[in-house]
Amino acid sequence: TLKALELLTECYILVQGNTVCVMGPYKGLKTARRVVEDCIKNVHPIYHIKSLMIRKELANDPRLANENWERFLPNFKKRNVQSRR
């Protein structure tokens, strides 16, 4: 997942312990920061990777450049599991 994030954000990402270092263009830094902060909040990065891959493909298509991309992006539902007492 780390290599996939590096390819999608065009940034170099280094993780050591609780520290994350990201070097690259500003747009990639913003995306990588959002993914890392959600990882700390216990959200798996594969959700972000899927949507980033779809956004990258949509950005390459000139016909869809001016349209809303929400219909192509996945909607992940939160599932709260009730624990027994």
C-alpha positions as CSV (number, residue, x, y, z in Angstrom):
1,T,0.0,0.0,0.0
2,L,2.9,2.3,0.6
3,K,4.3,1.9,-2.9
4,A,0.8,2.4,-4.3
5,L,0.4,5.7,-2.4
6,E,3.8,6.9,-3.6
7,L,2.8,6.2,-7.2
8,L,-0.6,7.9,-6.9
9,T,0.5,10.9,-5.0
10,E,3.9,11.3,-6.8
11,C,5.5,11.7,-3.4
12,Y,8.2,9.8,-1.5
13,I,6.8,8.4,1.8
14,L,9.0,7.2,4.7
15,V,7.5,5.6,7.8
16,Q,9.6,4.9,10.9
17,G,7.8,4.2,14.1
18,N,5.1,6.8,14.7
19,T,6.7,9.3,12.3
20,V,5.8,9.7,8.7
21,C,7.9,11.8,6.3
22,V,6.5,12.9,2.9
23,M,8.4,14.7,0.1
24,G,6.9,15.8,-3.1
25,P,4.5,18.3,-4.8
26,Y,2.0,20.2,-2.7
27,K,-1.1,18.4,-4.2
28,G,0.5,15.0,-3.4
29,L,1.4,16.2,0.2
30,K,-2.2,17.2,0.8
31,T,-3.5,13.8,-0.3
32,A,-0.8,11.8,1.6
33,R,-1.5,13.8,4.8
34,R,-5.2,13.0,4.6
35,V,-4.5,9.3,4.1
36,V,-2.0,9.2,7.0
37,E,-4.3,11.1,9.4
38,D,-7.1,8.6,8.6
39,C,-4.7,5.7,9.2
40,I,-4.1,7.1,12.7
41,K,-7.9,7.3,13.1
42,N,-8.0,3.6,12.3
43,V,-9.3,3.9,8.7
44,H,-7.6,1.5,6.3
45,P,-5.7,3.2,3.4
46,I,-7.1,0.9,0.7
47,Y,-10.3,3.0,0.8
48,H,-8.3,6.1,-0.2
49,I,-6.2,4.2,-2.7
50,K,-9.3,3.0,-4.6
51,S,-10.7,6.5,-4.9
52,L,-7.3,7.9,-5.9
53,M,-7.0,5.4,-8.6
54,I,-10.4,6.2,-10.0
55,R,-9.7,10.0,-9.8
56,K,-6.5,9.5,-11.7
57,E,-8.3,7.6,-14.5
58,L,-11.1,10.2,-14.6
59,A,-8.5,13.1,-14.8
60,N,-7.1,11.5,-18.0
61,D,-10.4,11.4,-19.8
62,P,-11.1,14.8,-21.5
63,R,-14.9,14.1,-21.9
64,L,-15.4,13.8,-18.1
65,A,-13.2,16.8,-17.2
66,N,-16.2,19.2,-16.6
67,E,-18.6,16.6,-15.1
68,N,-19.2,15.7,-11.5
69,W,-17.2,12.5,-10.5
70,E,-19.3,11.6,-7.4
71,R,-21.1,8.9,-9.3
72,F,-17.9,7.1,-10.2
73,L,-16.3,7.2,-6.7
74,P,-17.1,4.4,-4.2
75,N,-19.3,5.0,-1.2
76,F,-18.0,3.1,1.8
77,K,-20.5,2.7,4.6
78,K,-19.4,2.7,8.2
79,R,-20.3,-0.4,10.1
80,N,-20.5,-0.1,13.8
81,V,-20.5,-3.5,15.4
82,Q,-22.4,-3.7,18.6
83,S,-20.5,-5.5,21.4
84,R,-22.3,-7.7,23.8
85,R,-22.2,-6.8,27.5
